[in-house]
Amino acid sequence: MYALEEIIGRLIEAAQRGLWKADADMLERLNEIYNYVEAVLEADVTGEAQG
């Protein structure tokens, strides 16, 4: 999961910096997945479920 978070974060950053021309739907979906993965990782660290 940590690798997935890193990859998605880098894709979002590349789009923000103009290095990757992702459409709005793709960026929206990537942000949704990133937020989900982040919540799962935080729940795993704290032992609490979020959502």
mmCIF entry with sequence, helices, sheets and N, C-alpha, C, O atoms, coordinates in Angstrom:
data_MODEL
# 
_entry.id   MODEL 
# 
_entity.id                         1 
_entity.type                       polymer 
_entity.pdbx_number_of_molecules   1 
# 
_entity_poly.entity_id                      1 
_entity_poly.type                           'polypeptide(L)' 
_entity_poly.nstd_linkage                   no 
_entity_poly.nstd_monomer                   no 
_entity_poly.pdbx_seq_one_letter_code       MYALEEIIGRLIEAAQRGLWKADADMLERLNEIYNYVEAVLEADVTGEAQG 
_entity_poly.pdbx_seq_one_letter_code_can   MYALEEIIGRLIEAAQRGLWKADADMLERLNEIYNYVEAVLEADVTGEAQG 
_entity_poly.pdbx_strand_id                 A 
# 
loop_
_entity_poly_seq.entity_id 
_entity_poly_seq.num 
_entity_poly_seq.mon_id 
_entity_poly_seq.hetero 
1 1  MET n 
1 2  TYR n 
1 3  ALA n 
1 4  LEU n 
1 5  GLU n 
1 6  GLU n 
1 7  ILE n 
1 8  ILE n 
1 9  GLY n 
1 10 ARG n 
1 11 LEU n 
1 12 ILE n 
1 13 GLU n 
1 14 ALA n 
1 15 ALA n 
1 16 GLN n 
1 17 ARG n 
1 18 GLY n 
1 19 LEU n 
1 20 TRP n 
1 21 LYS n 
1 22 ALA n 
1 23 ASP n 
1 24 ALA n 
1 25 ASP n 
1 26 MET n 
1 27 LEU n 
1 28 GLU n 
1 29 ARG n 
1 30 LEU n 
1 31 ASN n 
1 32 GLU n 
1 33 ILE n 
1 34 TYR n 
1 35 ASN n 
1 36 TYR n 
1 37 VAL n 
1 38 GLU n 
1 39 ALA n 
1 40 VAL n 
1 41 LEU n 
1 42 GLU n 
1 43 ALA n 
1 44 ASP n 
1 45 VAL n 
1 46 THR n 
1 47 GLY n 
1 48 GLU n 
1 49 ALA n 
1 50 GLN n 
1 51 GLY n 
# 
_struct_asym.id          A 
_struct_asym.entity_id   1 
# 
loop_
_struct_conf.conf_type_id 
_struct_conf.id 
_struct_conf.pdbx_PDB_helix_id 
_struct_conf.beg_label_comp_id 
_struct_conf.beg_label_asym_id 
_struct_conf.beg_label_seq_id 
_struct_conf.pdbx_beg_PDB_ins_code 
_struct_conf.end_label_comp_id 
_struct_conf.end_label_asym_id 
_struct_conf.end_label_seq_id 
_struct_conf.pdbx_end_PDB_ins_code 
_struct_conf.beg_auth_comp_id 
_struct_conf.beg_auth_asym_id 
_struct_conf.beg_auth_seq_id 
_struct_conf.end_auth_comp_id 
_struct_conf.end_auth_asym_id 
_struct_conf.end_auth_seq_id 
_struct_conf.pdbx_PDB_helix_class 
_struct_conf.details 
_struct_conf.pdbx_PDB_helix_length 
HELX_P HELX_P1 AA1 TYR A 2  ? GLN A 16 ? TYR A 2  GLN A 16 1 ? 15 
HELX_P HELX_P2 AA2 ALA A 24 ? THR A 46 ? ALA A 24 THR A 46 1 ? 23 
# 
_struct_conf_type.id          HELX_P 
_struct_conf_type.criteria    ? 
_struct_conf_type.reference   ? 
# 
loop_
_atom_site.group_PDB 
_atom_site.id 
_atom_site.type_symbol 
_atom_site.label_atom_id 
_atom_site.label_alt_id 
_atom_site.label_comp_id 
_atom_site.label_asym_id 
_atom_site.label_entity_id 
_atom_site.label_seq_id 
_atom_site.pdbx_PDB_ins_code 
_atom_site.Cartn_x 
_atom_site.Cartn_y 
_atom_site.Cartn_z 
_atom_site.occupancy 
_atom_site.B_iso_or_equiv 
_atom_site.pdbx_formal_charge 
_atom_site.auth_seq_id 
_atom_site.auth_comp_id 
_atom_site.auth_asym_id 
_atom_site.auth_atom_id 
_atom_site.pdbx_PDB_model_num 
ATOM 1   N N  . MET A 1 1  ? 0.820   -1.200 0.000   1.00 0.00 ? 1  MET A N  1 
ATOM 2   C CA . MET A 1 1  ? 0.000   0.000  0.000   1.00 0.00 ? 1  MET A CA 1 
ATOM 3   C C  . MET A 1 1  ? 0.864   1.263  0.000   1.00 0.00 ? 1  MET A C  1 
ATOM 4   O O  . MET A 1 1  ? 0.505   2.268  -0.614  1.00 0.00 ? 1  MET A O  1 
ATOM 5   N N  . TYR A 1 2  ? 1.997   1.206  0.688   1.00 0.00 ? 2  TYR A N  1 
ATOM 6   C CA . TYR A 1 2  ? 2.855   2.386  0.720   1.00 0.00 ? 2  TYR A CA 1 
ATOM 7   C C  . TYR A 1 2  ? 3.370   2.724  -0.675  1.00 0.00 ? 2  TYR A C  1 
ATOM 8   O O  . TYR A 1 2  ? 3.455   3.896  -1.044  1.00 0.00 ? 2  TYR A O  1 
ATOM 9   N N  . ALA A 1 3  ? 3.714   1.697  -1.447  1.00 0.00 ? 3  ALA A N  1 
ATOM 10  C CA . ALA A 1 3  ? 4.195   1.923  -2.808  1.00 0.00 ? 3  ALA A CA 1 
ATOM 11  C C  . ALA A 1 3  ? 3.098   2.544  -3.669  1.00 0.00 ? 3  ALA A C  1 
ATOM 12  O O  . ALA A 1 3  ? 3.365   3.445  -4.465  1.00 0.00 ? 3  ALA A O  1 
ATOM 13  N N  . LEU A 1 4  ? 1.873   2.065  -3.511  1.00 0.00 ? 4  LEU A N  1 
ATOM 14  C CA . LEU A 1 4  ? 0.750   2.614  -4.270  1.00 0.00 ? 4  LEU A CA 1 
ATOM 15  C C  . LEU A 1 4  ? 0.555   4.090  -3.942  1.00 0.00 ? 4  LEU A C  1 
ATOM 16  O O  . LEU A 1 4  ? 0.329   4.905  -4.836  1.00 0.00 ? 4  LEU A O  1 
ATOM 17  N N  . GLU A 1 5  ? 0.642   4.429  -2.666  1.00 0.00 ? 5  GLU A N  1 
ATOM 18  C CA . GLU A 1 5  ? 0.510   5.827  -2.255  1.00 0.00 ? 5  GLU A CA 1 
ATOM 19  C C  . GLU A 1 5  ? 1.599   6.680  -2.910  1.00 0.00 ? 5  GLU A C  1 
ATOM 20  O O  . GLU A 1 5  ? 1.322   7.779  -3.391  1.00 0.00 ? 5  GLU A O  1 
ATOM 21  N N  . GLU A 1 6  ? 2.827   6.179  -2.927  1.00 0.00 ? 6  GLU A N  1 
ATOM 22  C CA . GLU A 1 6  ? 3.939   6.909  -3.538  1.00 0.00 ? 6  GLU A CA 1 
ATOM 23  C C  . GLU A 1 6  ? 3.729   7.109  -5.036  1.00 0.00 ? 6  GLU A C  1 
ATOM 24  O O  . GLU A 1 6  ? 3.931   8.207  -5.554  1.00 0.00 ? 6  GLU A O  1 
ATOM 25  N N  . ILE A 1 7  ? 3.329   6.059  -5.721  1.00 0.00 ? 7  ILE A N  1 
ATOM 26  C CA . ILE A 1 7  ? 3.133   6.135  -7.171  1.00 0.00 ? 7  ILE A CA 1 
ATOM 27  C C  . ILE A 1 7  ? 2.038   7.136  -7.517  1.00 0.00 ? 7  ILE A C  1 
ATOM 28  O O  . ILE A 1 7  ? 2.216   7.985  -8.390  1.00 0.00 ? 7  ILE A O  1 
ATOM 29  N N  . ILE A 1 8  ? 0.912   7.033  -6.834  1.00 0.00 ? 8  ILE A N  1 
ATOM 30  C CA . ILE A 1 8  ? -0.196  7.952  -7.115  1.00 0.00 ? 8  ILE A CA 1 
ATOM 31  C C  . ILE A 1 8  ? 0.205   9.386  -6.783  1.00 0.00 ? 8  ILE A C  1 
ATOM 32  O O  . ILE A 1 8  ? -0.120  10.311 -7.527  1.00 0.00 ? 8  ILE A O  1 
ATOM 33  N N  . GLY A 1 9  ? 0.904   9.570  -5.677  1.00 0.00 ? 9  GLY A N  1 
ATOM 34  C CA . GLY A 1 9  ? 1.376   10.903 -5.311  1.00 0.00 ? 9  GLY A CA 1 
ATOM 35  C C  . GLY A 1 9  ? 2.280   11.498 -6.375  1.00 0.00 ? 9  GLY A C  1 
ATOM 36  O O  . GLY A 1 9  ? 2.195   12.688 -6.676  1.00 0.00 ? 9  GLY A O  1 
ATOM 37  N N  . ARG A 1 10 ? 3.138   10.676 -6.939  1.00 0.00 ? 10 ARG A N  1 
ATOM 38  C CA . ARG A 1 10 ? 4.039   11.164 -7.988  1.00 0.00 ? 10 ARG A CA 1 
ATOM 39  C C  . ARG A 1 10 ? 3.287   11.494 -9.274  1.00 0.00 ? 10 ARG A C  1 
ATOM 40  O O  . ARG A 1 10 ? 3.627   12.455 -9.965  1.00 0.00 ? 10 ARG A O  1 
ATOM 41  N N  . LEU A 1 11 ? 2.271   10.704 -9.595  1.00 0.00 ? 11 LEU A N  1 
ATOM 42  C CA . LEU A 1 11 ? 1.462   11.004 -10.777 1.00 0.00 ? 11 LEU A CA 1 
ATOM 43  C C  . LEU A 1 11 ? 0.728   12.333 -10.613 1.00 0.00 ? 11 LEU A C  1 
ATOM 44  O O  . LEU A 1 11 ? 0.689   13.147 -11.536 1.00 0.00 ? 11 LEU A O  1 
ATOM 45  N N  . ILE A 1 12 ? 0.151   12.545 -9.442  1.00 0.00 ? 12 ILE A N  1 
ATOM 46  C CA . ILE A 1 12 ? -0.554  13.800 -9.174  1.00 0.00 ? 12 ILE A CA 1 
ATOM 47  C C  . ILE A 1 12 ? 0.417   14.974 -9.251  1.00 0.00 ? 12 ILE A C  1 
ATOM 48  O O  . ILE A 1 12 ? 0.099   16.012 -9.831  1.00 0.00 ? 12 ILE A O  1 
ATOM 49  N N  . GLU A 1 13 ? 1.589   14.810 -8.671  1.00 0.00 ? 13 GLU A N  1 
ATOM 50  C CA . GLU A 1 13 ? 2.600   15.872 -8.709  1.00 0.00 ? 13 GLU A CA 1 
ATOM 51  C C  . GLU A 1 13 ? 3.036   16.162 -10.144 1.00 0.00 ? 13 GLU A C  1 
ATOM 52  O O  . GLU A 1 13 ? 3.184   17.324 -10.524 1.00 0.00 ? 13 GLU A O  1 
ATOM 53  N N  . ALA A 1 14 ? 3.242   15.122 -10.933 1.00 0.00 ? 14 ALA A N  1 
ATOM 54  C CA . ALA A 1 14 ? 3.644   15.310 -12.329 1.00 0.00 ? 14 ALA A CA 1 
ATOM 55  C C  . ALA A 1 14 ? 2.587   16.100 -13.094 1.00 0.00 ? 14 ALA A C  1 
ATOM 56  O O  . ALA A 1 14 ? 2.924   16.967 -13.900 1.00 0.00 ? 14 ALA A O  1 
ATOM 57  N N  . ALA A 1 15 ? 1.325   15.807 -12.850 1.00 0.00 ? 15 ALA A N  1 
ATOM 58  C CA . ALA A 1 15 ? 0.245   16.541 -13.515 1.00 0.00 ? 15 ALA A CA 1 
ATOM 59  C C  . ALA A 1 15 ? 0.228   17.999 -13.068 1.00 0.00 ? 15 ALA A C  1 
ATOM 60  O O  . ALA A 1 15 ? 0.036   18.899 -13.886 1.00 0.00 ? 15 ALA A O  1 
ATOM 61  N N  . GLN A 1 16 ? 0.428   18.233 -11.776 1.00 0.00 ? 16 GLN A N  1 
ATOM 62  C CA . GLN A 1 16 ? 0.425   19.599 -11.250 1.00 0.00 ? 16 GLN A CA 1 
ATOM 63  C C  . GLN A 1 16 ? 1.583   20.417 -11.817 1.00 0.00 ? 16 GLN A C  1 
ATOM 64  O O  . GLN A 1 16 ? 1.454   21.624 -12.021 1.00 0.00 ? 16 GLN A O  1 
ATOM 65  N N  . ARG A 1 17 ? 2.700   19.765 -12.067 1.00 0.00 ? 17 ARG A N  1 
ATOM 66  C CA . ARG A 1 17 ? 3.882   20.449 -12.594 1.00 0.00 ? 17 ARG A CA 1 
ATOM 67  C C  . ARG A 1 17 ? 3.872   20.551 -14.114 1.00 0.00 ? 17 ARG A C  1 
ATOM 68  O O  . ARG A 1 17 ? 4.786   21.128 -14.704 1.00 0.00 ? 17 ARG A O  1 
ATOM 69  N N  . GLY A 1 18 ? 2.842   19.994 -14.753 1.00 0.00 ? 18 GLY A N  1 
ATOM 70  C CA . GLY A 1 18 ? 2.730   20.067 -16.199 1.00 0.00 ? 18 GLY A CA 1 
ATOM 71  C C  . GLY A 1 18 ? 3.579   19.047 -16.934 1.00 0.00 ? 18 GLY A C  1 
ATOM 72  O O  . GLY A 1 18 ? 3.789   19.172 -18.141 1.00 0.00 ? 18 GLY A O  1 
ATOM 73  N N  . LEU A 1 19 ? 4.070   18.042 -16.227 1.00 0.00 ? 19 LEU A N  1 
ATOM 74  C CA . LEU A 1 19 ? 4.902   17.017 -16.846 1.00 0.00 ? 19 LEU A CA 1 
ATOM 75  C C  . LEU A 1 19 ? 4.072   15.878 -17.431 1.00 0.00 ? 19 LEU A C  1 
ATOM 76  O O  . LEU A 1 19 ? 4.567   15.079 -18.226 1.00 0.00 ? 19 LEU A O  1 
ATOM 77  N N  . TRP A 1 20 ? 2.808   15.816 -17.028 1.00 0.00 ? 20 TRP A N  1 
ATOM 78  C CA . TRP A 1 20 ? 1.898   14.773 -17.508 1.00 0.00 ? 20 TRP A CA 1 
ATOM 79  C C  . TRP A 1 20 ? 0.547   15.425 -17.749 1.00 0.00 ? 20 TRP A C  1 
ATOM 80  O O  . TRP A 1 20 ? 0.014   16.100 -16.868 1.00 0.00 ? 20 TRP A O  1 
ATOM 81  N N  . LYS A 1 21 ? -0.003  15.227 -18.925 1.00 0.00 ? 21 LYS A N  1 
ATOM 82  C CA . LYS A 1 21 ? -1.281  15.831 -19.302 1.00 0.00 ? 21 LYS A CA 1 
ATOM 83  C C  . LYS A 1 21 ? -2.430  14.859 -19.031 1.00 0.00 ? 21 LYS A C  1 
ATOM 84  O O  . LYS A 1 21 ? -2.953  14.234 -19.954 1.00 0.00 ? 21 LYS A O  1 
ATOM 85  N N  . ALA A 1 22 ? -2.808  14.739 -17.795 1.00 0.00 ? 22 ALA A N  1 
ATOM 86  C CA . ALA A 1 22 ? -3.927  13.873 -17.416 1.00 0.00 ? 22 ALA A CA 1 
ATOM 87  C C  . ALA A 1 22 ? -5.223  14.671 -17.504 1.00 0.00 ? 22 ALA A C  1 
ATOM 88  O O  . ALA A 1 22 ? -5.253  15.859 -17.184 1.00 0.00 ? 22 ALA A O  1 
ATOM 89  N N  . ASP A 1 23 ? -6.297  14.006 -17.941 1.00 0.00 ? 23 ASP A N  1 
ATOM 90  C CA . ASP A 1 23 ? -7.574  14.713 -18.002 1.00 0.00 ? 23 ASP A CA 1 
ATOM 91  C C  . ASP A 1 23 ? -8.161  14.854 -16.593 1.00 0.00 ? 23 ASP A C  1 
ATOM 92  O O  . ASP A 1 23 ? -7.706  14.207 -15.650 1.00 0.00 ? 23 ASP A O  1 
ATOM 93  N N  . ALA A 1 24 ? -9.162  15.695 -16.473 1.00 0.00 ? 24 ALA A N  1 
ATOM 94  C CA . ALA A 1 24 ? -9.750  16.010 -15.163 1.00 0.00 ? 24 ALA A CA 1 
ATOM 95  C C  . ALA A 1 24 ? -10.332 14.779 -14.480 1.00 0.00 ? 24 ALA A C  1 
ATOM 96  O O  . ALA A 1 24 ? -10.221 14.633 -13.263 1.00 0.00 ? 24 ALA A O  1 
ATOM 97  N N  . ASP A 1 25 ? -10.952 13.894 -15.257 1.00 0.00 ? 25 ASP A N  1 
ATOM 98  C CA . ASP A 1 25 ? -11.522 12.674 -14.671 1.00 0.00 ? 25 ASP A CA 1 
ATOM 99  C C  . ASP A 1 25 ? -10.441 11.788 -14.066 1.00 0.00 ? 25 ASP A C  1 
ATOM 100 O O  . ASP A 1 25 ? -10.628 11.227 -12.986 1.00 0.00 ? 25 ASP A O  1 
ATOM 101 N N  . MET A 1 26 ? -9.314  11.660 -14.757 1.00 0.00 ? 26 MET A N  1 
ATOM 102 C CA . MET A 1 26 ? -8.210  10.847 -14.254 1.00 0.00 ? 26 MET A CA 1 
ATOM 103 C C  . MET A 1 26 ? -7.660  11.437 -12.961 1.00 0.00 ? 26 MET A C  1 
ATOM 104 O O  . MET A 1 26 ? -7.413  10.709 -11.999 1.00 0.00 ? 26 MET A O  1 
ATOM 105 N N  . LEU A 1 27 ? -7.468  12.746 -12.935 1.00 0.00 ? 27 LEU A N  1 
ATOM 106 C CA . LEU A 1 27 ? -6.940  13.387 -11.726 1.00 0.00 ? 27 LEU A CA 1 
ATOM 107 C C  . LEU A 1 27 ? -7.908  13.258 -10.556 1.00 0.00 ? 27 LEU A C  1 
ATOM 108 O O  . LEU A 1 27 ? -7.493  13.046 -9.416  1.00 0.00 ? 27 LEU A O  1 
ATOM 109 N N  . GLU A 1 28 ? -9.186  13.386 -10.842 1.00 0.00 ? 28 GLU A N  1 
ATOM 110 C CA . GLU A 1 28 ? -10.184 13.231 -9.781  1.00 0.00 ? 28 GLU A CA 1 
ATOM 111 C C  . GLU A 1 28 ? -10.139 11.820 -9.206  1.00 0.00 ? 28 GLU A C  1 
ATOM 112 O O  . GLU A 1 28 ? -10.166 11.636 -7.990  1.00 0.00 ? 28 GLU A O  1 
ATOM 113 N N  . ARG A 1 29 ? -10.071 10.838 -10.079 1.00 0.00 ? 29 ARG A N  1 
ATOM 114 C CA . ARG A 1 29 ? -10.024 9.435  -9.630  1.00 0.00 ? 29 ARG A CA 1 
ATOM 115 C C  . ARG A 1 29 ? -8.737  9.150  -8.855  1.00 0.00 ? 29 ARG A C  1 
ATOM 116 O O  . ARG A 1 29 ? -8.766  8.464  -7.832  1.00 0.00 ? 29 ARG A O  1 
ATOM 117 N N  . LEU A 1 30 ? -7.609  9.674  -9.340  1.00 0.00 ? 30 LEU A N  1 
ATOM 118 C CA . LEU A 1 30 ? -6.341  9.478  -8.628  1.00 0.00 ? 30 LEU A CA 1 
ATOM 119 C C  . LEU A 1 30 ? -6.399  10.086 -7.233  1.00 0.00 ? 30 LEU A C  1 
ATOM 120 O O  . LEU A 1 30 ? -5.910  9.489  -6.274  1.00 0.00 ? 30 LEU A O  1 
ATOM 121 N N  . ASN A 1 31 ? -6.990  11.263 -7.116  1.00 0.00 ? 31 ASN A N  1 
ATOM 122 C CA . ASN A 1 31 ? -7.126  11.896 -5.802  1.00 0.00 ? 31 ASN A CA 1 
ATOM 123 C C  . ASN A 1 31 ? -8.013  11.074 -4.878  1.00 0.00 ? 31 ASN A C  1 
ATOM 124 O O  . ASN A 1 31 ? -7.723  10.943 -3.689  1.00 0.00 ? 31 ASN A O  1 
ATOM 125 N N  . GLU A 1 32 ? -9.093  10.520 -5.421  1.00 0.00 ? 32 GLU A N  1 
ATOM 126 C CA . GLU A 1 32 ? -9.976  9.667  -4.614  1.00 0.00 ? 32 GLU A CA 1 
ATOM 127 C C  . GLU A 1 32 ? -9.229  8.436  -4.107  1.00 0.00 ? 32 GLU A C  1 
ATOM 128 O O  . GLU A 1 32 ? -9.329  8.075  -2.934  1.00 0.00 ? 32 GLU A O  1 
ATOM 129 N N  . ILE A 1 33 ? -8.486  7.803  -4.999  1.00 0.00 ? 33 ILE A N  1 
ATOM 130 C CA . ILE A 1 33 ? -7.734  6.603  -4.613  1.00 0.00 ? 33 ILE A CA 1 
ATOM 131 C C  . ILE A 1 33 ? -6.648  6.959  -3.607  1.00 0.00 ? 33 ILE A C  1 
ATOM 132 O O  . ILE A 1 33 ? -6.437  6.240  -2.630  1.00 0.00 ? 33 ILE A O  1 
ATOM 133 N N  . TYR A 1 34 ? -5.962  8.071  -3.849  1.00 0.00 ? 34 TYR A N  1 
ATOM 134 C CA . TYR A 1 34 ? -4.908  8.503  -2.927  1.00 0.00 ? 34 TYR A CA 1 
ATOM 135 C C  . TYR A 1 34 ? -5.477  8.723  -1.525  1.00 0.00 ? 34 TYR A C  1 
ATOM 136 O O  . TYR A 1 34 ? -4.897  8.272  -0.537  1.00 0.00 ? 34 TYR A O  1 
ATOM 137 N N  . ASN A 1 35 ? -6.604  9.411  -1.444  1.00 0.00 ? 35 ASN A N  1 
ATOM 138 C CA . ASN A 1 35 ? -7.229  9.668  -0.140  1.00 0.00 ? 35 ASN A CA 1 
ATOM 139 C C  . ASN A 1 35 ? -7.654  8.376  0.541   1.00 0.00 ? 35 ASN A C  1 
ATOM 140 O O  . ASN A 1 35 ? -7.513  8.239  1.756   1.00 0.00 ? 35 ASN A O  1 
ATOM 141 N N  . TYR A 1 36 ? -8.170  7.431  -0.230  1.00 0.00 ? 36 TYR A N  1 
ATOM 142 C CA . TYR A 1 36 ? -8.571  6.138  0.326   1.00 0.00 ? 36 TYR A CA 1 
ATOM 143 C C  . TYR A 1 36 ? -7.354  5.387  0.871   1.00 0.00 ? 36 TYR A C  1 
ATOM 144 O O  . TYR A 1 36 ? -7.374  4.891  1.998   1.00 0.00 ? 36 TYR A O  1 
ATOM 145 N N  . VAL A 1 37 ? -6.306  5.310  0.069   1.00 0.00 ? 37 VAL A N  1 
ATOM 146 C CA . VAL A 1 37 ? -5.095  4.597  0.488   1.00 0.00 ? 37 VAL A CA 1 
ATOM 147 C C  . VAL A 1 37 ? -4.504  5.250  1.729   1.00 0.00 ? 37 VAL A C  1 
ATOM 148 O O  . VAL A 1 37 ? -4.084  4.558  2.656   1.00 0.00 ? 37 VAL A O  1 
ATOM 149 N N  . GLU A 1 38 ? -4.471  6.572  1.750   1.00 0.00 ? 38 GLU A N  1 
ATOM 150 C CA . GLU A 1 38 ? -3.951  7.292  2.908   1.00 0.00 ? 38 GLU A CA 1 
ATOM 151 C C  . GLU A 1 38 ? -4.768  6.968  4.162   1.00 0.00 ? 38 GLU A C  1 
ATOM 152 O O  . GLU A 1 38 ? -4.200  6.768  5.236   1.00 0.00 ? 38 GLU A O  1 
ATOM 153 N N  . ALA A 1 39 ? -6.084  6.917  4.031   1.00 0.00 ? 39 ALA A N  1 
ATOM 154 C CA . ALA A 1 39 ? -6.942  6.591  5.173   1.00 0.00 ? 39 ALA A CA 1 
ATOM 155 C C  . ALA A 1 39 ? -6.691  5.167  5.656   1.00 0.00 ? 39 ALA A C  1 
ATOM 156 O O  . ALA A 1 39 ? -6.655  4.915  6.860   1.00 0.00 ? 39 ALA A O  1 
ATOM 157 N N  . VAL A 1 40 ? -6.518  4.243  4.727   1.00 0.00 ? 40 VAL A N  1 
ATOM 158 C CA . VAL A 1 40 ? -6.238  2.856  5.098   1.00 0.00 ? 40 VAL A CA 1 
ATOM 159 C C  . VAL A 1 40 ? -4.908  2.771  5.832   1.00 0.00 ? 40 VAL A C  1 
ATOM 160 O O  . VAL A 1 40 ? -4.800  2.086  6.849   1.00 0.00 ? 40 VAL A O  1 
ATOM 161 N N  . LEU A 1 41 ? -3.906  3.456  5.325   1.00 0.00 ? 41 LEU A N  1 
ATOM 162 C CA . LEU A 1 41 ? -2.592  3.419  5.967   1.00 0.00 ? 41 LEU A CA 1 
ATOM 163 C C  . LEU A 1 41 ? -2.634  4.054  7.349   1.00 0.00 ? 41 LEU A C  1 
ATOM 164 O O  . LEU A 1 41 ? -2.019  3.539  8.282   1.00 0.00 ? 41 LEU A O  1 
ATOM 165 N N  . GLU A 1 42 ? -3.341  5.151  7.491   1.00 0.00 ? 42 GLU A N  1 
ATOM 166 C CA . GLU A 1 42 ? -3.456  5.796  8.800   1.00 0.00 ? 42 GLU A CA 1 
ATOM 167 C C  . GLU A 1 42 ? -4.201  4.901  9.777   1.00 0.00 ? 42 GLU A C  1 
ATOM 168 O O  . GLU A 1 42 ? -3.838  4.833  10.951  1.00 0.00 ? 42 GLU A O  1 
ATOM 169 N N  . ALA A 1 43 ? -5.228  4.219  9.314   1.00 0.00 ? 43 ALA A N  1 
ATOM 170 C CA . ALA A 1 43 ? -5.977  3.308  10.178  1.00 0.00 ? 43 ALA A CA 1 
ATOM 171 C C  . ALA A 1 43 ? -5.091  2.153  10.612  1.00 0.00 ? 43 ALA A C  1 
ATOM 172 O O  . ALA A 1 43 ? -5.179  1.691  11.750  1.00 0.00 ? 43 ALA A O  1 
ATOM 173 N N  . ASP A 1 44 ? -4.244  1.690  9.715   1.00 0.00 ? 44 ASP A N  1 
ATOM 174 C CA . ASP A 1 44 ? -3.338  0.587  10.022  1.00 0.00 ? 44 ASP A CA 1 
ATOM 175 C C  . ASP A 1 44 ? -2.325  1.004  11.081  1.00 0.00 ? 44 ASP A C  1 
ATOM 176 O O  . ASP A 1 44 ? -1.975  0.213  11.957  1.00 0.00 ? 44 ASP A O  1 
ATOM 177 N N  . VAL A 1 45 ? -1.857  2.237  10.999  1.00 0.00 ? 45 VAL A N  1 
ATOM 178 C CA . VAL A 1 45 ? -0.866  2.742  11.952  1.00 0.00 ? 45 VAL A CA 1 
ATOM 179 C C  . VAL A 1 45 ? -1.502  2.991  13.311  1.00 0.00 ? 45 VAL A C  1 
ATOM 180 O O  . VAL A 1 45 ? -0.915  2.655  14.340  1.00 0.00 ? 45 VAL A O  1 
ATOM 181 N N  . THR A 1 46 ? -2.692  3.575  13.327  1.00 0.00 ? 46 THR A N  1 
ATOM 182 C CA . THR A 1 46 ? -3.327  3.931  14.598  1.00 0.00 ? 46 THR A CA 1 
ATOM 183 C C  . THR A 1 46 ? -4.172  2.806  15.162  1.00 0.00 ? 46 THR A C  1 
ATOM 184 O O  . THR A 1 46 ? -4.517  2.816  16.344  1.00 0.00 ? 46 THR A O  1 
ATOM 185 N N  . GLY A 1 47 ? -4.507  1.839  14.328  1.00 0.00 ? 47 GLY A N  1 
ATOM 186 C CA . GLY A 1 47 ? -5.354  0.745  14.773  1.00 0.00 ? 47 GLY A CA 1 
ATOM 187 C C  . GLY A 1 47 ? -6.828  1.089  14.783  1.00 0.00 ? 47 GLY A C  1 
ATOM 188 O O  . GLY A 1 47 ? -7.638  0.345  15.336  1.00 0.00 ? 47 GLY A O  1 
ATOM 189 N N  . GLU A 1 48 ? -7.185  2.213  14.174  1.00 0.00 ? 48 GLU A N  1 
ATOM 190 C CA . GLU A 1 48 ? -8.575  2.653  14.118  1.00 0.00 ? 48 GLU A CA 1 
ATOM 191 C C  . GLU A 1 48 ? -9.043  2.649  12.669  1.00 0.00 ? 48 GLU A C  1 
ATOM 192 O O  . GLU A 1 48 ? -8.256  2.880  11.751  1.00 0.00 ? 48 GLU A O  1 
ATOM 193 N N  . ALA A 1 49 ? -10.305 2.388  12.477  1.00 0.00 ? 49 ALA A N  1 
ATOM 194 C CA . ALA A 1 49 ? -10.889 2.456  11.140  1.00 0.00 ? 49 ALA A CA 1 
ATOM 195 C C  . ALA A 1 49 ? -11.424 3.858  10.901  1.00 0.00 ? 49 ALA A C  1 
ATOM 196 O O  . ALA A 1 49 ? -12.075 4.443  11.766  1.00 0.00 ? 49 ALA A O  1 
ATOM 197 N N  . GLN A 1 50 ? -11.145 4.389  9.720   1.00 0.00 ? 50 GLN A N  1 
ATOM 198 C CA . GLN A 1 50 ? -11.661 5.700  9.348   1.00 0.00 ? 50 GLN A CA 1 
ATOM 199 C C  . GLN A 1 50 ? -12.697 5.518  8.261   1.00 0.00 ? 50 GLN A C  1 
ATOM 200 O O  . GLN A 1 50 ? -12.697 4.519  7.542   1.00 0.00 ? 50 GLN A O  1 
ATOM 201 N N  . GLY A 1 51 ? -13.575 6.492  8.150   1.00 0.00 ? 51 GLY A N  1 
ATOM 202 C CA . GLY A 1 51 ? -14.508 6.441  7.035   1.00 0.00 ? 51 GLY A CA 1 
ATOM 203 C C  . GLY A 1 51 ? -15.856 6.478  7.518   1.00 0.00 ? 51 GLY A C  1 
ATOM 204 O O  . GLY A 1 51 ? -16.797 6.445  6.725   1.00 0.00 ? 51 GLY A O  1 
# 
